[in-house]
Amino acid sequence: MTGTIINVLAIIAGSTLGLLLNNKLPQRFVTIFFQAIGLFTIYLGFSMAMETTHVFHMLLALITGGLVGEMLQIQKYTERLGDRIKARFNIGGEKFTEGVVTAFLLYCIGSLTILGAIEAGLTGNYRLILIKSVMDGISSIALASALGAGVMFSALPLLIFQGGLTLLASAFGDFFPEIMITELSAVGGILLIGLGLSILEIKKIKVLNMLPALITIILIMWLLPEINFQFF
């Protein structure tokens, strides 16, 4: 849980600084913040994806996972949840609820959150969460400056969601061999590339609908461990 606690503190610290800046932070600084985050997300995604040794399994997991996510309409229902949260907490003002929802989606519903929590739970190494903490801390400065105190409150669902994943991974980690973790990380890397492209507004990709690929890769590696086509 150390990594998650650091992540929470980074968001609180960044949000506090953003609130002090309020709307004084020029839009060009907000833009360059998110451009830097988007570029680094793509870099991190490529570095993780290139660690795969089972390209066919990764491709199959992305296709099947994407189809499952599209069938379940994860992206659609997540957006509906965001609308309900806005309506539920309207007493805080539109910017407050917008800040909560936006920060929640950015910090909690992402591949790096899941991969970082699993890595921390399985190995005790919270390298990915520390990287994520830096990204979240910087993001929270810009977000809180523009959207207000709601960004700081997003630290609570992050603590519950990310911390819960870490504890689950710690409890059931012995059931997953190292190769599965490597391929899980590789699939997550592809999702991070998609997330980076969305952050940079190059192409809006339904990354949330592809999250089931993090489950299907484990099933495929378990069912088809011997099949391996070398594409490169």
C-alpha angles and dihedrals in degrees: 000000000000093000093049092049089051088049092052092048091049091055092047092048094046092046091050091053090046091052090051089052089043109170093339092096108098116238091240090064091050089050095050091048092058093042090055091047091048093050093047091048090055091047091050091047093053092047091053096042093052091061091073120115094182107059094165091054091049092051092047091048092051092050097045093039091050092050091050092048091048091049091050090042092221093170093051096048092045089056090049089052089053090053091050091051090052091051094044096052098035091130088077092061131253095281093050094054092040089055092050094049097042094047092044092055092045098045105031110026100059142100094245090058092053096042093045092049092048093047091049093048096046102040106013087238111127096183093127093047090051090053089047090049091058091048093046093046092053092043092051091058091059095037096048091046090055103031106027136223095341089083091062092051090058087075089078098061088042090056091050098042102039094036091050092052090050092052092047091050090049092052098046101026095109090069092066121075119217094255091060091052090050093051092044089055091048093053089047088053091059089051090051090055088054090048091051092051089052093049090051089048090233093127130352105233123186094234092161090060089055095053092096086070086078087065099037092054089060092049093047093048089050096046099038106029096145099049111093127155117192108221096175 
